Amino acid sequence: MRRNLLFDFSVNKEKNTIHIKREFDQTVQLVWKAWTDPKLLDLWWAPKPWKARTKTMEFREGGFWLYAMEGPEGQTHWSKATYISIVKERSFSAKDGFCDENGTINSDFPQSVWENRFFANDQSTDVVITVTFDTLADLEQTIAMGFKEGFTMGLTQLDELFNKGDVK
């Protein structure tokens, strides 16, 4: 296993986007699986001590992932990602937002469109993510809610799953 895997996180306020590039020391097939299998997503998506719990996932264009982030003191925050496009082991995009347990979007919080692209290298895979918001205020609200810290923790947890051999 290599150390010092690439990680880049930048914000473009003119375009209302967050750009993330993260390298994983795994094949594109395993990285793709970790991002698209609800059992695996539940193991790494939420930053510790929070846990992710999938209620339902239909990984297909027009389908959605409805999941909860559950906190250590009983807090529950629901989110829904509706899949827009999927190209197996290359890319997928989804519209994401907070919702209730039935998937009804909560318009008090920002929604965003995620474009996730997967690039196979000789011995690793790069995941390049662009998260686009409707407004600068939505982008800033998401950053203020701790998005960078929480998502970075989740990606580190995914590395731990790979290192333990939990993704096969």
Backbone as JSON Lines, residues from 0, in Angstrom:
{"i":0,"aa":"M","n":[0.84,-1.19,0.0],"ca":[0.0,0.0,0.0],"c":[0.88,1.25,0.0]}
{"i":1,"aa":"R","n":[0.51,2.19,-0.85],"ca":[1.24,3.45,-0.92],"c":[0.71,4.42,0.12]}
{"i":2,"aa":"R","n":[1.56,5.28,0.57],"ca":[1.13,6.36,1.45],"c":[1.09,7.65,0.63]}
{"i":3,"aa":"N","n":[0.68,8.73,1.24],"ca":[0.64,10.03,0.57],"c":[-0.21,10.02,-0.7]}
{"i":4,"aa":"L","n":[-1.41,9.47,-0.59],"ca":[-2.32,9.48,-1.72],"c":[-2.83,10.89,-1.96]}
{"i":5,"aa":"L","n":[-3.01,11.24,-3.22],"ca":[-3.44,12.57,-3.61],"c":[-4.79,12.92,-3.0]}
{"i":6,"aa":"F","n":[-4.88,14.13,-2.45],"ca":[-6.14,14.68,-1.98],"c":[-6.12,16.17,-2.24]}
{"i":7,"aa":"D","n":[-7.12,16.64,-2.99],"ca":[-7.23,18.06,-3.29],"c":[-8.68,18.48,-3.05]}
{"i":8,"aa":"F","n":[-8.87,19.59,-2.36],"ca":[-10.2,20.12,-2.06],"c":[-10.14,21.62,-2.34]}
{"i":9,"aa":"S","n":[-10.98,22.08,-3.27],"ca":[-10.99,23.51,-3.56],"c":[-12.43,23.99,-3.76]}
{"i":10,"aa":"V","n":[-12.61,25.27,-3.51],"ca":[-13.92,25.92,-3.64],"c":[-13.81,27.01,-4.68]}
{"i":11,"aa":"N","n":[-14.77,27.06,-5.61],"ca":[-14.82,28.1,-6.62],"c":[-16.11,28.88,-6.4]}
{"i":12,"aa":"K","n":[-15.98,30.04,-5.76],"ca":[-17.17,30.83,-5.43],"c":[-17.8,31.49,-6.65]}
{"i":13,"aa":"E","n":[-17.05,31.7,-7.72],"ca":[-17.63,32.27,-8.93],"c":[-18.55,31.26,-9.62]}
{"i":14,"aa":"K","n":[-18.22,29.97,-9.52],"ca":[-19.03,28.93,-10.17],"c":[-19.91,28.16,-9.19]}
{"i":15,"aa":"N","n":[-19.88,28.53,-7.91],"ca":[-20.67,27.86,-6.86],"c":[-20.37,26.36,-6.81]}
{"i":16,"aa":"T","n":[-19.08,26.01,-6.86],"ca":[-18.7,24.59,-6.87],"c":[-17.65,24.26,-5.82]}
{"i":17,"aa":"I","n":[-17.68,23.0,-5.44],"ca":[-16.61,22.39,-4.66],"c":[-16.0,21.33,-5.56]}
{"i":18,"aa":"H","n":[-14.68,21.3,-5.63],"ca":[-13.97,20.33,-6.46],"c":[-13.08,19.49,-5.55]}
{"i":19,"aa":"I","n":[-13.24,18.18,-5.65],"ca":[-12.47,17.26,-4.82],"c":[-11.81,16.25,-5.74]}
{"i":20,"aa":"K","n":[-10.54,16.01,-5.52],"ca":[-9.84,14.95,-6.24],"c":[-9.17,14.08,-5.18]}
{"i":21,"aa":"R","n":[-9.47,12.8,-5.22],"ca":[-8.96,11.87,-4.2],"c":[-8.46,10.6,-4.87]}
{"i":22,"aa":"E","n":[-7.25,10.21,-4.54],"ca":[-6.64,8.99,-5.07],"c":[-6.83,7.85,-4.08]}
{"i":23,"aa":"F","n":[-7.14,6.66,-4.6],"ca":[-7.25,5.46,-3.79],"c":[-6.3,4.41,-4.36]}
{"i":24,"aa":"D","n":[-5.64,3.7,-3.49],"ca":[-4.67,2.69,-3.88],"c":[-5.38,1.36,-4.16]}
{"i":25,"aa":"Q","n":[-6.36,1.4,-5.09],"ca":[-7.2,0.25,-5.41],"c":[-7.58,0.3,-6.88]}
{"i":26,"aa":"T","n":[-8.12,-0.8,-7.37],"ca":[-8.61,-0.83,-8.75],"c":[-9.88,0.01,-8.88]}
{"i":27,"aa":"V","n":[-10.16,0.44,-10.1],"ca":[-11.37,1.21,-10.33],"c":[-12.61,0.37,-10.01]}
{"i":28,"aa":"Q","n":[-12.55,-0.94,-10.23],"ca":[-13.69,-1.8,-9.93],"c":[-14.04,-1.79,-8.44]}
{"i":29,"aa":"L","n":[-13.01,-1.86,-7.58],"ca":[-13.26,-1.85,-6.14],"c":[-13.7,-0.47,-5.65]}
{"i":30,"aa":"V","n":[-13.1,0.57,-6.19],"ca":[-13.5,1.93,-5.78],"c":[-14.94,2.19,-6.21]}
{"i":31,"aa":"W","n":[-15.28,1.82,-7.44],"ca":[-16.66,1.98,-7.92],"c":[-17.63,1.25,-7.0]}
{"i":32,"aa":"K","n":[-17.29,0.02,-6.64],"ca":[-18.17,-0.78,-5.78],"c":[-18.39,-0.08,-4.44]}
{"i":33,"aa":"A","n":[-17.33,0.47,-3.87],"ca":[-17.44,1.15,-2.57],"c":[-18.35,2.37,-2.63]}
{"i":34,"aa":"W","n":[-18.48,2.99,-3.82],"ca":[-19.32,4.18,-4.0],"c":[-20.74,3.84,-4.43]}
{"i":35,"aa":"T","n":[-21.0,2.57,-4.8],"ca":[-22.31,2.25,-5.38],"c":[-23.02,1.09,-4.68]}
{"i":36,"aa":"D","n":[-22.4,0.47,-3.72],"ca":[-23.01,-0.63,-2.97],"c":[-23.47,-0.09,-1.62]}
{"i":37,"aa":"P","n":[-24.77,-0.13,-1.33],"ca":[-25.26,0.5,-0.09],"c":[-24.66,-0.11,1.18]}
{"i":38,"aa":"K","n":[-24.36,-1.39,1.18],"ca":[-23.75,-2.0,2.38],"c":[-22.37,-1.41,2.64]}
{"i":39,"aa":"L","n":[-21.63,-1.16,1.58],"ca":[-20.31,-0.55,1.73],"c":[-20.42,0.93,2.06]}
{"i":40,"aa":"L","n":[-21.31,1.64,1.4],"ca":[-21.5,3.07,1.7],"c":[-21.82,3.27,3.18]}
{"i":41,"aa":"D","n":[-22.64,2.4,3.73],"ca":[-23.01,2.52,5.15],"c":[-21.79,2.41,6.07]}
{"i":42,"aa":"L","n":[-20.72,1.79,5.6],"ca":[-19.53,1.6,6.42],"c":[-18.59,2.81,6.43]}
{"i":43,"aa":"W","n":[-18.71,3.69,5.43],"ca":[-17.75,4.79,5.38],"c":[-18.33,6.18,5.14]}
{"i":44,"aa":"W","n":[-19.54,6.31,4.68],"ca":[-20.06,7.6,4.23],"c":[-20.17,8.64,5.34]}
{"i":45,"aa":"A","n":[-20.59,8.25,6.53],"ca":[-20.78,9.22,7.62],"c":[-19.48,9.37,8.43]}
{"i":46,"aa":"P","n":[-19.13,10.59,8.8],"ca":[-17.92,10.78,9.61],"c":[-18.15,10.29,11.04]}
{"i":47,"aa":"K","n":[-17.19,9.52,11.55],"ca":[-17.3,9.0,12.92],"c":[-17.44,10.16,13.89]}
{"i":48,"aa":"P","n":[-18.23,10.04,14.93],"ca":[-18.92,8.85,15.42],"c":[-20.29,8.63,14.79]}
{"i":49,"aa":"W","n":[-20.62,9.4,13.75],"ca":[-21.89,9.22,13.06],"c":[-21.84,7.94,12.24]}
{"i":50,"aa":"K","n":[-23.01,7.42,11.89],"ca":[-23.12,6.23,11.05],"c":[-24.14,6.51,9.95]}
{"i":51,"aa":"A","n":[-23.87,5.95,8.77],"ca":[-24.84,6.04,7.67],"c":[-25.68,4.77,7.68]}
{"i":52,"aa":"R","n":[-26.97,4.95,7.38],"ca":[-27.87,3.79,7.29],"c":[-28.77,3.97,6.07]}
{"i":53,"aa":"T","n":[-28.61,3.07,5.11],"ca":[-29.42,3.13,3.9],"c":[-30.82,2.58,4.17]}
{"i":54,"aa":"K","n":[-31.82,3.35,3.78],"ca":[-33.2,2.88,3.84],"c":[-33.54,2.17,2.52]}
{"i":55,"aa":"T","n":[-33.15,2.8,1.41],"ca":[-33.36,2.19,0.1],"c":[-32.35,2.75,-0.88]}
{"i":56,"aa":"M","n":[-31.97,1.92,-1.84],"ca":[-31.08,2.39,-2.91],"c":[-31.43,1.66,-4.19]}
{"i":57,"aa":"E","n":[-31.68,2.44,-5.22],"ca":[-31.87,1.94,-6.58],"c":[-30.82,2.63,-7.42]}
{"i":58,"aa":"F","n":[-29.68,1.97,-7.61],"ca":[-28.59,2.58,-8.36],"c":[-28.83,2.38,-9.85]}
{"i":59,"aa":"R","n":[-29.62,3.31,-10.39],"ca":[-29.94,3.34,-11.82],"c":[-30.34,4.77,-12.13]}
{"i":60,"aa":"E","n":[-30.26,5.14,-13.41],"ca":[-30.69,6.49,-13.78],"c":[-32.16,6.66,-13.42]}
{"i":61,"aa":"G","n":[-32.47,7.73,-12.69],"ca":[-33.83,7.97,-12.21],"c":[-34.1,7.34,-10.86]}
{"i":62,"aa":"G","n":[-33.24,6.44,-10.41],"ca":[-33.37,5.84,-9.09],"c":[-32.79,6.77,-8.03]}
{"i":63,"aa":"F","n":[-32.78,6.32,-6.79],"ca":[-32.25,7.18,-5.74],"c":[-31.71,6.36,-4.58]}
{"i":64,"aa":"W","n":[-30.9,7.06,-3.77],"ca":[-30.36,6.53,-2.52],"c":[-30.96,7.37,-1.41]}
{"i":65,"aa":"L","n":[-31.75,6.75,-0.53],"ca":[-32.35,7.4,0.63],"c":[-31.65,6.83,1.85]}
{"i":66,"aa":"Y","n":[-30.99,7.71,2.61],"ca":[-30.19,7.24,3.74],"c":[-30.26,8.24,4.89]}
{"i":67,"aa":"A","n":[-29.93,7.73,6.07],"ca":[-29.88,8.57,7.26],"c":[-28.45,8.63,7.77]}
{"i":68,"aa":"M","n":[-28.11,9.78,8.32],"ca":[-26.88,9.94,9.09],"c":[-27.35,9.97,10.55]}
{"i":69,"aa":"E","n":[-26.85,9.0,11.3],"ca":[-27.3,8.86,12.69],"c":[-26.16,9.22,13.64]}
{"i":70,"aa":"G","n":[-26.46,10.15,14.56],"ca":[-25.46,10.64,15.49],"c":[-25.4,9.82,16.76]}
{"i":71,"aa":"P","n":[-24.34,10.02,17.53],"ca":[-24.12,9.24,18.75],"c":[-25.15,9.51,19.85]}
{"i":72,"aa":"E","n":[-25.87,10.62,19.74],"ca":[-26.86,10.96,20.77],"c":[-28.28,10.86,20.23]}
{"i":73,"aa":"G","n":[-28.46,10.01,19.21],"ca":[-29.79,9.76,18.67],"c":[-30.25,10.7,17.58]}
{"i":74,"aa":"Q","n":[-29.41,11.62,17.15],"ca":[-29.79,12.53,16.07],"c":[-29.91,11.73,14.76]}
{"i":75,"aa":"T","n":[-30.86,12.12,13.92],"ca":[-31.02,11.5,12.62],"c":[-31.25,12.58,11.58]}
{"i":76,"aa":"H","n":[-30.42,12.59,10.54],"ca":[-30.56,13.53,9.42],"c":[-30.67,12.7,8.14]}
{"i":77,"aa":"W","n":[-31.79,12.87,7.44],"ca":[-32.05,12.11,6.21],"c":[-31.56,12.87,4.99]}
{"i":78,"aa":"S","n":[-31.09,12.12,3.99],"ca":[-30.68,12.7,2.72],"c":[-31.14,11.79,1.58]}
{"i":79,"aa":"K","n":[-31.27,12.43,0.42],"ca":[-31.68,11.68,-0.77],"c":[-30.83,12.14,-1.94]}
{"i":80,"aa":"A","n":[-30.27,11.17,-2.66],"ca":[-29.52,11.44,-3.88],"c":[-30.26,10.76,-5.02]}
{"i":81,"aa":"T","n":[-30.73,11.56,-5.98],"ca":[-31.45,11.02,-7.14],"c":[-30.48,10.96,-8.31]}
{"i":82,"aa":"Y","n":[-30.3,9.76,-8.86],"ca":[-29.29,9.54,-9.9],"c":[-29.75,10.1,-11.25]}
{"i":83,"aa":"I","n":[-28.88,10.88,-11.86],"ca":[-29.16,11.52,-13.14],"c":[-28.56,10.71,-14.28]}
{"i":84,"aa":"S","n":[-27.29,10.38,-14.16],"ca":[-26.6,9.61,-15.21],"c":[-25.62,8.63,-14.56]}
{"i":85,"aa":"I","n":[-25.42,7.49,-15.23],"ca":[-24.5,6.47,-14.73],"c":[-23.79,5.85,-15.94]}
{"i":86,"aa":"V","n":[-22.47,5.84,-15.89],"ca":[-21.66,5.11,-16.85],"c":[-20.76,4.2,-16.01]}
{"i":87,"aa":"K","n":[-21.04,2.91,-16.03],"ca":[-20.41,1.95,-15.12],"c":[-18.89,2.1,-15.08]}
{"i":88,"aa":"E","n":[-18.39,2.23,-13.86],"ca":[-16.96,2.33,-13.54],"c":[-16.28,3.54,-14.17]}
{"i":89,"aa":"R","n":[-17.09,4.52,-14.64],"ca":[-16.52,5.75,-15.22],"c":[-17.06,6.99,-14.53]}
{"i":90,"aa":"S","n":[-18.41,7.04,-14.34],"ca":[-18.98,8.26,-13.75],"c":[-20.42,8.03,-13.33]}
{"i":91,"aa":"F","n":[-20.85,8.85,-12.39],"ca":[-22.29,8.98,-12.1],"c":[-22.53,10.37,-11.54]}
{"i":92,"aa":"S","n":[-23.75,10.85,-11.76],"ca":[-24.13,12.14,-11.21],"c":[-25.47,11.98,-10.49]}
{"i":93,"aa":"A","n":[-25.69,12.85,-9.52],"ca":[-26.91,12.78,-8.73],"c":[-27.23,14.15,-8.14]}
{"i":94,"aa":"K","n":[-28.52,14.39,-7.95],"ca":[-28.96,15.6,-7.23],"c":[-29.2,15.2,-5.79]}
{"i":95,"aa":"D","n":[-28.59,15.93,-4.87],"ca":[-28.56,15.55,-3.46],"c":[-29.17,16.64,-2.59]}
{"i":96,"aa":"G","n":[-29.86,16.22,-1.54],"ca":[-30.4,17.18,-0.59],"c":[-30.92,16.52,0.67]}
{"i":97,"aa":"F","n":[-31.04,17.32,1.72],"ca":[-31.64,16.83,2.96],"c":[-33.13,16.62,2.73]}
{"i":98,"aa":"C","n":[-33.69,15.65,3.45],"ca":[-35.1,15.3,3.26],"c":[-35.66,14.72,4.55]}
{"i":99,"aa":"D","n":[-36.91,14.25,4.5],"ca":[-37.46,13.51,5.63],"c":[-37.27,12.01,5.36]}
{"i":100,"aa":"E","n":[-37.74,11.18,6.27],"ca":[-37.54,9.73,6.17],"c":[-38.26,9.1,4.98]}
{"i":101,"aa":"N","n":[-39.16,9.87,4.34],"ca":[-39.87,9.39,3.15],"c":[-39.26,9.91,1.85]}
{"i":102,"aa":"G","n":[-38.21,10.74,1.97],"ca":[-37.54,11.25,0.78],"c":[-38.05,12.58,0.28]}
{"i":103,"aa":"T","n":[-38.94,13.23,1.04],"ca":[-39.43,14.56,0.65],"c":[-38.35,15.59,0.98]}
{"i":104,"aa":"I","n":[-37.87,16.27,-0.05],"ca":[-36.75,17.21,0.1],"c":[-37.14,18.37,1.02]}
{"i":105,"aa":"N","n":[-36.2,18.74,1.9],"ca":[-36.36,19.87,2.8],"c":[-35.74,21.1,2.14]}
{"i":106,"aa":"S","n":[-36.58,22.01,1.66],"ca":[-36.11,23.18,0.91],"c":[-35.43,24.23,1.79]}
{"i":107,"aa":"D","n":[-35.41,24.02,3.12],"ca":[-34.69,24.94,4.0],"c":[-33.18,24.76,3.91]}
{"i":108,"aa":"F","n":[-32.74,23.66,3.28],"ca":[-31.32,23.36,3.15],"c":[-30.95,23.31,1.67]}
{"i":109,"aa":"P","n":[-29.67,23.59,1.37],"ca":[-29.24,23.58,-0.02],"c":[-29.34,22.19,-0.66]}
{"i":110,"aa":"Q","n":[-29.59,22.2,-1.95],"ca":[-29.45,21.0,-2.75],"c":[-28.23,21.21,-3.64]}
{"i":111,"aa":"S","n":[-27.68,20.11,-4.12],"ca":[-26.5,20.21,-4.97],"c":[-26.53,19.08,-5.98]}
{"i":112,"aa":"V","n":[-25.77,19.27,-7.05],"ca":[-25.58,18.21,-8.04],"c":[-24.14,17.74,-7.93]}
{"i":113,"aa":"W","n":[-24.0,16.43,-7.75],"ca":[-22.7,15.8,-7.65],"c":[-22.36,15.12,-8.96]}
{"i":114,"aa":"E","n":[-21.19,15.39,-9.48],"ca":[-20.65,14.64,-10.61],"c":[-19.41,13.92,-10.11]}
{"i":115,"aa":"N","n":[-19.47,12.59,-10.13],"ca":[-18.38,11.75,-9.64],"c":[-17.77,11.02,-10.83]}
{"i":116,"aa":"R","n":[-16.47,11.23,-11.06],"ca":[-15.78,10.58,-12.17],"c":[-14.65,9.72,-11.62]}
{"i":117,"aa":"F","n":[-14.45,8.56,-12.23],"ca":[-13.48,7.57,-11.78],"c":[-12.45,7.33,-12.88]}
{"i":118,"aa":"F","n":[-11.17,7.46,-12.53],"ca":[-10.09,7.32,-13.5],"c":[-9.12,6.25,-13.01]}
{"i":119,"aa":"A","n":[-8.99,5.18,-13.8],"ca":[-8.06,4.11,-13.47],"c":[-6.65,4.52,-13.87]}
{"i":120,"aa":"N","n":[-5.72,4.38,-12.94],"ca":[-4.3,4.6,-13.2],"c":[-3.61,3.24,-13.16]}
{"i":121,"aa":"D","n":[-2.29,3.23,-13.28],"ca":[-1.57,1.95,-13.27],"c":[-1.86,1.13,-12.03]}
{"i":122,"aa":"Q","n":[-1.76,1.76,-10.85],"ca":[-1.94,1.01,-9.61],"c":[-2.86,1.72,-8.63]}
{"i":123,"aa":"S","n":[-3.66,2.63,-9.15],"ca":[-4.57,3.36,-8.26],"c":[-5.75,3.88,-9.07]}
{"i":124,"aa":"T","n":[-6.68,4.52,-8.36],"ca":[-7.86,5.12,-8.99],"c":[-8.04,6.52,-8.44]}
{"i":125,"aa":"D","n":[-8.27,7.48,-9.33],"ca":[-8.61,8.84,-8.92],"c":[-10.12,9.0,-9.01]}
{"i":126,"aa":"V","n":[-10.69,9.57,-7.96],"ca":[-12.1,9.96,-7.98],"c":[-12.11,11.49,-8.0]}
{"i":127,"aa":"V","n":[-12.75,12.04,-9.02],"ca":[-12.84,13.48,-9.18],"c":[-14.32,13.86,-9.03]}
{"i":128,"aa":"I","n":[-14.58,14.72,-8.06],"ca":[-15.96,15.09,-7.71],"c":[-16.13,16.59,-7.89]}
{"i":129,"aa":"T","n":[-17.2,16.96,-8.56],"ca":[-17.59,18.36,-8.63],"c":[-19.0,18.46,-8.04]}
{"i":130,"aa":"V","n":[-19.13,19.27,-7.0],"ca":[-20.42,19.5,-6.36],"c":[-20.84,20.92,-6.72]}
{"i":131,"aa":"T","n":[-21.99,21.05,-7.37],"ca":[-22.46,22.34,-7.86],"c":[-23.72,22.76,-7.12]}
{"i":132,"aa":"F","n":[-23.73,24.01,-6.69],"ca":[-24.85,24.58,-5.94],"c":[-25.55,25.64,-6.79]}
{"i":133,"aa":"D","n":[-26.82,25.89,-6.51],"ca":[-27.58,26.91,-7.24],"c":[-27.07,28.31,-6.95]}
{"i":134,"aa":"T","n":[-26.67,28.55,-5.69],"ca":[-26.27,29.9,-5.3],"c":[-25.01,29.86,-4.44]}
{"i":135,"aa":"L","n":[-24.34,31.0,-4.36],"ca":[-23.18,31.13,-3.49],"c":[-23.6,30.94,-2.04]}
{"i":136,"aa":"A","n":[-24.76,31.42,-1.65],"ca":[-25.25,31.26,-0.28],"c":[-25.4,29.76,0.07]}
{"i":137,"aa":"D","n":[-25.89,28.96,-0.89],"ca":[-26.02,27.52,-0.64],"c":[-24.66,26.87,-0.46]}
{"i":138,"aa":"L","n":[-23.7,27.26,-1.29],"ca":[-22.34,26.75,-1.17],"c":[-21.76,27.1,0.2]}
{"i":139,"aa":"E","n":[-21.88,28.36,0.58],"ca":[-21.32,28.81,1.86],"c":[-22.01,28.15,3.05]}
{"i":140,"aa":"Q","n":[-23.33,27.91,2.95],"ca":[-24.04,27.23,4.03],"c":[-23.51,25.8,4.2]}
{"i":141,"aa":"T","n":[-23.27,25.13,3.11],"ca":[-22.75,23.75,3.16],"c":[-21.36,23.73,3.77]}
{"i":142,"aa":"I","n":[-20.5,24.64,3.37],"ca":[-19.15,24.72,3.94],"c":[-19.24,24.99,5.44]}
{"i":143,"aa":"A","n":[-20.12,25.92,5.85],"ca":[-20.27,26.27,7.26],"c":[-20.78,25.1,8.1]}
{"i":144,"aa":"M","n":[-21.5,24.17,7.46],"ca":[-22.02,23.0,8.17],"c":[-20.94,21.93,8.37]}
{"i":145,"aa":"G","n":[-19.71,22.21,7.93],"ca":[-18.61,21.27,8.16],"c":[-18.42,20.24,7.06]}
{"i":146,"aa":"F","n":[-18.85,20.57,5.83],"ca":[-18.77,19.61,4.74],"c":[-17.34,19.11,4.51]}
{"i":147,"aa":"K","n":[-16.38,20.02,4.44],"ca":[-15.0,19.6,4.13],"c":[-14.49,18.61,5.18]}
{"i":148,"aa":"E","n":[-14.66,18.95,6.44],"ca":[-14.15,18.09,7.51],"c":[-14.86,16.74,7.51]}
{"i":149,"aa":"G","n":[-16.19,16.76,7.39],"ca":[-16.95,15.52,7.43],"c":[-16.66,14.62,6.24]}
{"i":150,"aa":"F","n":[-16.6,15.2,5.04],"ca":[-16.35,14.39,3.85],"c":[-14.92,13.84,3.85]}
{"i":151,"aa":"T","n":[-13.98,14.65,4.33],"ca":[-12.59,14.17,4.43],"c":[-12.51,12.97,5.38]}
{"i":152,"aa":"M","n":[-13.23,13.03,6.48],"ca":[-13.25,11.88,7.41],"c":[-13.83,10.64,6.74]}
{"i":153,"aa":"G","n":[-14.9,10.82,5.99],"ca":[-15.51,9.7,5.28],"c":[-14.53,9.06,4.3]}
{"i":154,"aa":"L","n":[-13.82,9.87,3.54],"ca":[-12.85,9.34,2.58],"c":[-11.72,8.6,3.28]}
{"i":155,"aa":"T","n":[-11.3,9.09,4.43],"ca":[-10.28,8.4,5.22],"c":[-10.82,7.05,5.7]}
{"i":156,"aa":"Q","n":[-12.08,7.01,6.1],"ca":[-12.7,5.74,6.52],"c":[-12.76,4.76,5.36]}
{"i":157,"aa":"L","n":[-12.98,5.25,4.14],"ca":[-12.97,4.37,2.98],"c":[-11.58,3.77,2.79]}
{"i":158,"aa":"D","n":[-10.55,4.58,2.93],"ca":[-9.18,4.05,2.87],"c":[-8.97,2.93,3.89]}
{"i":159,"aa":"E","n":[-9.49,3.14,5.11],"ca":[-9.35,2.11,6.15],"c":[-10.03,0.82,5.74]}
{"i":160,"aa":"L","n":[-11.21,0.91,5.11],"ca":[-11.91,-0.31,4.63],"c":[-11.06,-1.02,3.59]}
{"i":161,"aa":"F","n":[-10.48,-0.26,2.67],"ca":[-9.61,-0.87,1.66],"c":[-8.41,-1.55,2.31]}
{"i":162,"aa":"N","n":[-7.79,-0.85,3.26],"ca":[-6.58,-1.37,3.91],"c":[-6.88,-2.66,4.71]}
{"i":163,"aa":"K","n":[-8.08,-2.77,5.26],"ca":[-8.46,-3.98,6.02],"c":[-8.94,-5.09,5.1]}
{"i":164,"aa":"G","n":[-9.11,-4.78,3.81],"ca":[-9.6,-5.78,2.87],"c":[-11.1,-6.02,2.95]}
{"i":165,"aa":"D","n":[-11.85,-5.03,3.47],"ca":[-13.31,-5.17,3.62],"c":[-14.08,-4.92,2.32]}
{"i":166,"aa":"V","n":[-13.4,-4.44,1.28],"ca":[-14.04,-4.23,-0.02],"c":[-13.46,-5.27,-0.97]}
{"i":167,"aa":"K","n":[-14.32,-6.17,-1.42],"ca":[-13.85,-7.25,-2.29],"c":[-14.71,-7.36,-3.52]}
